[in-house]
Amino acid sequence: MGVATLSQIVKATGKTWGAVQWHLYVLEREGRVKTVKIGPFTYYFVNPKAAAEVILSFTDPNSLTLEDREKLDLLATSLAG
C-alpha cells in the first residue's frame, strides 16, 4: 500500500500492539522504516513518494495545516522515492 498506521499494521499482522510498536521502533532506528505525523496519525513507510500519494488520496488537502502540507510536499518530491 505504501503507507500504514500502527493500528493498520497490527490488524494486518495479527500481532499485539506492543510487539508491532517495538518492531517498528527497531526498524525505524535502523533506517529501514520512516515515519511522518500528519494530523492525528503517524504513518510508517519505506518509499516516501508512494506514502505521499496514498496519504493524499485519503486526505482532503484543504483540511491540512500548512506544516502537514509541507511535509507531504517534501515526501512527494523526495529523491529517495
Secondary structure, DSSP 8 states (H G I E B T S, - for coil): --EEEHHHHHHHH---HHHHHHHHHHHHHTTSSEEEEETTEEEEES-HHHHHHHHHHHS-GGGS-HHHHHHHHHHHT-TT-
